[in-house]
Amino acid sequence: MNDSVWLPGKHSGDRFSPTAVDRELETFQTVLGSTVTRDRLDRWTKGSDIRAGIVANTVWGTIRWRKGLGRPTVSVLANAFVIEHRSWQEKLNIVNGVGHWVRIIAPHDEPSKWDGPEDDEWYRVSFMSVSPQLETRIRVDFAPHVAWERNPNPQVISGYNDIEPQWRWFAQGATPRVLEPFEVLRKPFSATDG
């Protein structure tokens, strides 16, 4: 039985005591209590190999929309979105004794997602995933069969909600990456509606 926790780190993976890792994870709530930014992650990890290992190879993001657009009709806002995480890998394919490299799509589990943080102007859903050091895509879409409240405000144009951008491509490194926000926008049905 092994009484240590492996975390990725600068020494090809380091092992730490579970108690030390748990103690650091408790302090991580201070980062998750507000919008996760690269600056907040850097300040939290500064000088700590354990903290750096906890967030190594991670990608963080938010989906946000103005409160004037209303909200999905689900109790957990995160359930109104589907987040797809994929990376592209090169594998050696050998046919009849001859090898050649092929690119394959490697789907990942949906990132962890949670409500918030929200403020007076914005609703937000945050998410996080562990990402290999490869070319990666995160795609955000609306969950099927989730309606949104109708907003009685006459200032809100009639139309449909859309997410911009629909995806973000990046090459993941060992350090954590924080994506620019995905934003839900109201778009008019036609040019004459706006």
Short mmCIF file of the C-alpha atoms (twelve columns), coordinates in Angstrom:
data_MODEL
# 
_entry.id   MODEL 
# 
loop_
_atom_site.group_PDB 
_atom_site.id 
_atom_site.type_symbol 
_atom_site.label_atom_id 
_atom_site.label_alt_id 
_atom_site.label_comp_id 
_atom_site.label_asym_id 
_atom_site.label_seq_id 
_atom_site.Cartn_x 
_atom_site.Cartn_y 
_atom_site.Cartn_z 
_atom_site.pdbx_PDB_model_num 
ATOM 1   C CA . MET A 1   0.000   0.000  0.000   1 
ATOM 2   C CA . ASN A 2   1.327   3.414  -0.971  1 
ATOM 3   C CA . ASP A 3   0.734   6.412  1.320   1 
ATOM 4   C CA . SER A 4   1.451   9.115  -1.238  1 
ATOM 5   C CA . VAL A 5   -0.380  10.948 -4.010  1 
ATOM 6   C CA . TRP A 6   1.192   11.333 -7.440  1 
ATOM 7   C CA . LEU A 7   0.893   14.791 -8.988  1 
ATOM 8   C CA . PRO A 8   2.358   15.925 -12.293 1 
ATOM 9   C CA . GLY A 9   5.272   18.236 -11.697 1 
ATOM 10  C CA . LYS A 10  8.562   19.537 -12.904 1 
ATOM 11  C CA . HIS A 11  10.290  16.295 -11.875 1 
ATOM 12  C CA . SER A 12  8.201   14.006 -14.137 1 
ATOM 13  C CA . GLY A 13  5.610   13.584 -11.457 1 
ATOM 14  C CA . ASP A 14  6.067   14.031 -7.746  1 
ATOM 15  C CA . ARG A 15  4.565   12.134 -4.828  1 
ATOM 16  C CA . PHE A 16  3.118   13.921 -1.800  1 
ATOM 17  C CA . SER A 17  1.342   12.877 1.368   1 
ATOM 18  C CA . PRO A 18  -2.470  12.742 1.032   1 
ATOM 19  C CA . THR A 19  -2.793  14.996 4.095   1 
ATOM 20  C CA . ALA A 20  -0.642  17.694 2.490   1 
ATOM 21  C CA . VAL A 21  -2.597  17.500 -0.777  1 
ATOM 22  C CA . ASP A 22  -5.946  17.670 1.076   1 
ATOM 23  C CA . ARG A 23  -4.752  20.708 3.038   1 
ATOM 24  C CA . GLU A 24  -3.796  22.517 -0.186  1 
ATOM 25  C CA . LEU A 25  -7.066  21.560 -1.881  1 
ATOM 26  C CA . GLU A 26  -8.995  23.185 0.971   1 
ATOM 27  C CA . THR A 27  -7.212  26.474 0.277   1 
ATOM 28  C CA . PHE A 28  -8.100  26.158 -3.410  1 
ATOM 29  C CA . GLN A 29  -11.678 27.192 -2.566  1 
ATOM 30  C CA . THR A 30  -10.377 30.773 -2.450  1 
ATOM 31  C CA . VAL A 31  -9.531  30.526 -6.164  1 
ATOM 32  C CA . LEU A 32  -12.841 28.867 -7.091  1 
ATOM 33  C CA . GLY A 33  -14.861 31.479 -5.174  1 
ATOM 34  C CA . SER A 34  -14.394 33.985 -7.978  1 
ATOM 35  C CA . THR A 35  -13.741 33.839 -11.705 1 
ATOM 36  C CA . VAL A 36  -10.635 31.721 -12.291 1 
ATOM 37  C CA . THR A 37  -7.899  33.740 -13.978 1 
ATOM 38  C CA . ARG A 38  -4.315  32.908 -14.835 1 
ATOM 39  C CA . ASP A 39  -3.175  35.535 -12.310 1 
ATOM 40  C CA . ARG A 40  -5.199  33.893 -9.501  1 
ATOM 41  C CA . LEU A 41  -3.807  30.459 -10.370 1 
ATOM 42  C CA . ASP A 42  -0.239  31.831 -10.486 1 
ATOM 43  C CA . ARG A 43  -0.616  33.539 -7.096  1 
ATOM 44  C CA . TRP A 44  -2.100  30.378 -5.555  1 
ATOM 45  C CA . THR A 45  0.641   28.072 -6.906  1 
ATOM 46  C CA . LYS A 46  3.595   30.403 -6.264  1 
ATOM 47  C CA . GLY A 47  6.296   28.640 -4.277  1 
ATOM 48  C CA . SER A 48  4.412   25.350 -3.840  1 
ATOM 49  C CA . ASP A 49  5.196   22.195 -5.806  1 
ATOM 50  C CA . ILE A 50  2.023   20.587 -4.415  1 
ATOM 51  C CA . ARG A 51  -0.199  23.423 -5.628  1 
ATOM 52  C CA . ALA A 52  1.573   23.548 -9.000  1 
ATOM 53  C CA . GLY A 53  1.024   19.786 -9.359  1 
ATOM 54  C CA . ILE A 54  -2.678  20.090 -8.519  1 
ATOM 55  C CA . VAL A 55  -3.323  22.471 -11.445 1 
ATOM 56  C CA . ALA A 56  -0.685  21.142 -13.893 1 
ATOM 57  C CA . ASN A 57  -2.078  20.192 -17.317 1 
ATOM 58  C CA . THR A 58  -5.455  21.787 -16.585 1 
ATOM 59  C CA . VAL A 59  -7.614  24.025 -18.733 1 
ATOM 60  C CA . TRP A 60  -10.153 26.421 -17.170 1 
ATOM 61  C CA . GLY A 61  -13.003 28.331 -18.728 1 
ATOM 62  C CA . THR A 62  -16.278 30.138 -18.228 1 
ATOM 63  C CA . ILE A 63  -19.517 30.539 -20.095 1 
ATOM 64  C CA . ARG A 64  -21.151 33.868 -19.337 1 
ATOM 65  C CA . TRP A 65  -24.244 35.826 -20.338 1 
ATOM 66  C CA . ARG A 66  -25.843 39.078 -19.306 1 
ATOM 67  C CA . LYS A 67  -28.625 38.720 -16.778 1 
ATOM 68  C CA . GLY A 68  -30.910 40.646 -19.115 1 
ATOM 69  C CA . LEU A 69  -31.043 37.549 -21.351 1 
ATOM 70  C CA . GLY A 70  -32.715 35.540 -18.590 1 
ATOM 71  C CA . ARG A 71  -31.602 32.107 -17.489 1 
ATOM 72  C CA . PRO A 72  -32.141 28.491 -18.430 1 
ATOM 73  C CA . THR A 73  -35.146 26.824 -16.807 1 
ATOM 74  C CA . VAL A 74  -32.971 24.291 -14.954 1 
ATOM 75  C CA . SER A 75  -32.060 24.605 -11.292 1 
ATOM 76  C CA . VAL A 76  -28.350 24.005 -11.984 1 
ATOM 77  C CA . LEU A 77  -27.170 26.415 -14.691 1 
ATOM 78  C CA . ALA A 78  -24.266 24.135 -15.637 1 
ATOM 79  C CA . ASN A 79  -26.817 21.548 -16.839 1 
ATOM 80  C CA . ALA A 80  -27.879 23.943 -19.617 1 
ATOM 81  C CA . PHE A 81  -24.585 23.407 -21.460 1 
ATOM 82  C CA . VAL A 82  -22.658 20.549 -23.036 1 
ATOM 83  C CA . ILE A 83  -18.892 20.944 -23.120 1 
ATOM 84  C CA . GLU A 84  -16.928 18.752 -25.503 1 
ATOM 85  C CA . HIS A 85  -13.197 18.238 -24.962 1 
ATOM 86  C CA . ARG A 86  -11.090 16.616 -27.697 1 
ATOM 87  C CA . SER A 87  -7.431  16.392 -28.542 1 
ATOM 88  C CA . TRP A 88  -5.601  15.196 -31.615 1 
ATOM 89  C CA . GLN A 89  -2.851  12.629 -31.298 1 
ATOM 90  C CA . GLU A 90  -0.447  11.031 -33.735 1 
ATOM 91  C CA . LYS A 91  -0.188  7.243  -33.578 1 
ATOM 92  C CA . LEU A 92  2.093   4.926  -35.480 1 
ATOM 93  C CA . ASN A 93  0.029   2.689  -37.765 1 
ATOM 94  C CA . ILE A 94  1.829   -0.375 -39.159 1 
ATOM 95  C CA . VAL A 95  0.335   -2.092 -42.209 1 
ATOM 96  C CA . ASN A 96  2.177   -4.966 -43.944 1 
ATOM 97  C CA . GLY A 97  5.339   -4.098 -42.045 1 
ATOM 98  C CA . VAL A 98  5.320   -0.451 -43.130 1 
ATOM 99  C CA . GLY A 99  4.718   2.231  -40.524 1 
ATOM 100 C CA . HIS A 100 3.198   5.623  -41.032 1 
ATOM 101 C CA . TRP A 101 1.851   8.218  -38.633 1 
ATOM 102 C CA . VAL A 102 -1.874  8.919  -38.560 1 
ATOM 103 C CA . ARG A 103 -3.780  11.593 -36.663 1 
ATOM 104 C CA . ILE A 104 -6.614  10.387 -34.500 1 
ATOM 105 C CA . ILE A 105 -9.258  12.220 -32.501 1 
ATOM 106 C CA . ALA A 106 -9.124  11.483 -28.792 1 
ATOM 107 C CA . PRO A 107 -12.364 12.427 -27.031 1 
ATOM 108 C CA . HIS A 108 -12.169 13.155 -23.306 1 
ATOM 109 C CA . ASP A 109 -14.771 13.074 -20.563 1 
ATOM 110 C CA . GLU A 110 -16.849 16.215 -20.283 1 
ATOM 111 C CA . PRO A 111 -15.026 18.786 -18.149 1 
ATOM 112 C CA . SER A 112 -16.140 19.329 -14.557 1 
ATOM 113 C CA . LYS A 113 -18.589 22.223 -14.547 1 
ATOM 114 C CA . TRP A 114 -20.310 24.245 -11.855 1 
ATOM 115 C CA . ASP A 115 -22.484 27.324 -11.449 1 
ATOM 116 C CA . GLY A 116 -20.898 30.690 -10.923 1 
ATOM 117 C CA . PRO A 117 -19.552 32.886 -9.902  1 
ATOM 118 C CA . GLU A 118 -22.241 35.379 -10.834 1 
ATOM 119 C CA . ASP A 119 -22.367 39.090 -10.148 1 
ATOM 120 C CA . ASP A 120 -24.853 41.932 -10.687 1 
ATOM 121 C CA . GLU A 121 -24.364 41.878 -14.465 1 
ATOM 122 C CA . TRP A 122 -23.447 38.295 -15.447 1 
ATOM 123 C CA . TYR A 123 -24.537 34.702 -14.933 1 
ATOM 124 C CA . ARG A 124 -21.617 32.299 -15.256 1 
ATOM 125 C CA . VAL A 125 -20.871 28.611 -15.522 1 
ATOM 126 C CA . SER A 126 -17.257 27.625 -14.877 1 
ATOM 127 C CA . PHE A 127 -15.483 24.485 -16.048 1 
ATOM 128 C CA . MET A 128 -12.172 22.674 -15.728 1 
ATOM 129 C CA . SER A 129 -10.573 19.709 -17.409 1 
ATOM 130 C CA . VAL A 130 -7.233  17.935 -17.414 1 
ATOM 131 C CA . SER A 131 -5.735  18.192 -20.867 1 
ATOM 132 C CA . PRO A 132 -2.831  16.327 -22.424 1 
ATOM 133 C CA . GLN A 133 0.008   18.348 -23.893 1 
ATOM 134 C CA . LEU A 134 -1.458  18.164 -27.378 1 
ATOM 135 C CA . GLU A 135 -3.494  20.155 -29.866 1 
ATOM 136 C CA . THR A 136 -6.832  20.493 -28.096 1 
ATOM 137 C CA . ARG A 137 -10.346 21.795 -28.730 1 
ATOM 138 C CA . ILE A 138 -13.006 22.783 -26.211 1 
ATOM 139 C CA . ARG A 139 -16.483 23.212 -27.728 1 
ATOM 140 C CA . VAL A 140 -19.477 24.638 -25.860 1 
ATOM 141 C CA . ASP A 141 -23.088 24.096 -26.912 1 
ATOM 142 C CA . PHE A 142 -26.543 24.324 -25.404 1 
ATOM 143 C CA . ALA A 143 -27.822 21.142 -23.800 1 
ATOM 144 C CA . PRO A 144 -30.745 19.631 -25.713 1 
ATOM 145 C CA . HIS A 145 -34.264 20.092 -24.361 1 
ATOM 146 C CA . VAL A 146 -33.376 22.950 -21.999 1 
ATOM 147 C CA . ALA A 147 -35.577 26.001 -22.418 1 
ATOM 148 C CA . TRP A 148 -34.650 29.540 -21.438 1 
ATOM 149 C CA . GLU A 149 -36.929 31.983 -19.624 1 
ATOM 150 C CA . ARG A 150 -38.695 34.490 -21.784 1 
ATOM 151 C CA . ASN A 151 -37.561 37.964 -20.944 1 
ATOM 152 C CA . PRO A 152 -40.440 40.477 -20.838 1 
ATOM 153 C CA . ASN A 153 -37.980 43.384 -21.166 1 
ATOM 154 C CA . PRO A 154 -38.802 45.248 -24.409 1 
ATOM 155 C CA . GLN A 155 -35.139 46.292 -24.688 1 
ATOM 156 C CA . VAL A 156 -34.147 42.668 -25.372 1 
ATOM 157 C CA . ILE A 157 -34.392 41.932 -29.098 1 
ATOM 158 C CA . SER A 158 -36.443 39.012 -30.288 1 
ATOM 159 C CA . GLY A 159 -34.250 36.290 -31.666 1 
ATOM 160 C CA . TYR A 160 -32.306 33.294 -30.566 1 
ATOM 161 C CA . ASN A 161 -29.430 32.629 -28.182 1 
ATOM 162 C CA . ASP A 162 -26.063 31.647 -29.594 1 
ATOM 163 C CA . ILE A 163 -22.626 30.973 -28.106 1 
ATOM 164 C CA . GLU A 164 -19.526 32.795 -29.326 1 
ATOM 165 C CA . PRO A 165 -17.110 31.416 -30.041 1 
ATOM 166 C CA . GLN A 166 -18.430 27.875 -30.394 1 
ATOM 167 C CA . TRP A 167 -14.990 26.417 -29.780 1 
ATOM 168 C CA . ARG A 168 -11.447 27.300 -28.832 1 
ATOM 169 C CA . TRP A 169 -8.345  25.567 -30.199 1 
ATOM 170 C CA . PHE A 170 -5.064  25.579 -28.310 1 
ATOM 171 C CA . ALA A 171 -1.894  23.601 -27.734 1 
ATOM 172 C CA . GLN A 172 -1.876  22.621 -24.080 1 
ATOM 173 C CA . GLY A 173 1.322   22.878 -22.075 1 
ATOM 174 C CA . ALA A 174 2.176   21.628 -18.595 1 
ATOM 175 C CA . THR A 175 1.095   24.896 -16.975 1 
ATOM 176 C CA . PRO A 176 -2.596  25.635 -16.459 1 
ATOM 177 C CA . ARG A 177 -4.415  27.436 -19.263 1 
ATOM 178 C CA . VAL A 178 -7.323  29.818 -18.746 1 
ATOM 179 C CA . LEU A 179 -9.467  30.339 -21.840 1 
ATOM 180 C CA . GLU A 180 -11.153 33.591 -22.759 1 
ATOM 181 C CA . PRO A 181 -14.871 33.377 -21.849 1 
ATOM 182 C CA . PHE A 182 -17.483 31.790 -24.066 1 
ATOM 183 C CA . GLU A 183 -20.437 34.181 -24.242 1 
ATOM 184 C CA . VAL A 184 -24.144 33.574 -24.786 1 
ATOM 185 C CA . LEU A 185 -25.514 36.327 -27.035 1 
ATOM 186 C CA . ARG A 186 -28.966 37.161 -28.346 1 
ATOM 187 C CA . LYS A 187 -29.030 37.326 -32.150 1 
ATOM 188 C CA . PRO A 188 -31.926 38.595 -34.249 1 
ATOM 189 C CA . PHE A 189 -33.866 36.203 -36.462 1 
ATOM 190 C CA . SER A 190 -33.264 38.583 -39.373 1 
ATOM 191 C CA . ALA A 191 -31.458 41.839 -40.046 1 
ATOM 192 C CA . THR A 192 -34.764 43.748 -39.686 1 
ATOM 193 C CA . ASP A 193 -35.305 42.488 -36.100 1 
ATOM 194 C CA . GLY A 194 -32.184 44.227 -34.704 1 
# 
